[in-house]
């Protein structure tokens, strides 16, 4: 009987680490965008890759953890836990 070697353990790629200051800045910029209709660029980290979404925040649903954007004529909803930065 031959021994079959075990496959190597895969390394889990951790997402970016945010500090409390980062969370405060993200919250302020999202609030300003919603209140004053300012266009913002939100960078999200999902499925081990970064994506950018540019638009105006129309709705913040804290209970479901979703953020709604108006991008031209299209509405986009993203998960707030995936937000890395807001510019």
Buried (B, 14 or more C-beta within 10 A) or exposed (E): EEEEEEEEEEEEEEEEEEEEEBEEBBBEBBEBBBEEEEEBEBBBBBEEEEEEBEBBBBEBEEEEEBBBBBEEEEEBEBEBEBBBBBE
